[in-house]
Amino acid sequence: MFIGIGTVVNVATVLIGSVLGVLVGHRLSHRTRDLVTDALGLVTLLIAITSALTVGNAALSTAVGDSAPVLIVLGAMLIGGITGSLLRIEQRLEGLGAWMQHRFSRGDGESTFVEGFVTASMVFCVGPLTFLGSLSDGLGRGADQLFLKSVLDGFASIAFAASLGWGVAASAVVVLVVQGLMTAVGAVLGDVLPEAHVTALGATGGVMLIGVALRLLKLKQIAVADLLPALIVAPLLVQLLVVIRR
């Protein structure tokens, strides 16, 4: 085993799952493919709610006070959302997907390429396991969390690709970059995030996943990518309150 093995396995499962999904997808009716996407949306919502509820974790409440955890998530989402909107992260990510479609598609005009790329990128990269697992791998604690995530992403990519096509496979690039960077951060910085900070990050990621679920269920097209800076803001707000309370 080596540092980064978790990300390598994760990228492989996304690619393999995407290929299998595309091969099966053309044999499924449009109604069946829509149902598969809806099922993924419901499961994503379940995972998101479970992650978001960690806002009540005792370690976080002890560090910042009983009434502060929800305000930290709210503040992180607002500050992160404004920052992401100014940086046009969602627009740039969609632009990258459009460029990849133009560069690598075979001219079939697959309209779901960008949707598949953006949606899969968010689902595979926003969850707490992405950051916690990558940090753990970088710290040399093992890649067990990323191996678990790889299995989940593999099955999810089959379902996504069956409905949304090759754009899901392209999301493996985002998985490689995001998890690779987080693994490198863990290797360089060491164990610098206390449990309270990690909990705030996970709860914020859970709320963002709810936005992904709403997109999959076609209830609301939330610009989830613009909220990504919130994952950086949340631990910073925890640290600020910890310093103030001293």
Secondary structure, DSSP 8 states (H G I E B T S, - for coil): --TTHHHHHHHHHHHHHHHHHHHHHTTS-HHHHHHHHHHHHHHHHHHHHHHHGGGG-HHHHHHH-TTHHHHHHHHHHHHHHHHHHHHTHHHHHHHHHHHHHHHHS-S---TTHHHHHHHHHHHHHHSHHHHHHHHHHHTTS-SHHHHHHHHHHHHHHHHHHHHHTTHHHHHHHHHHHHHHHHHHHHHHH-S---HHHHHHHHHHHHHHHHHHHHHHTTS----GGGGTTHHHHHHHHHHHHHHHH-
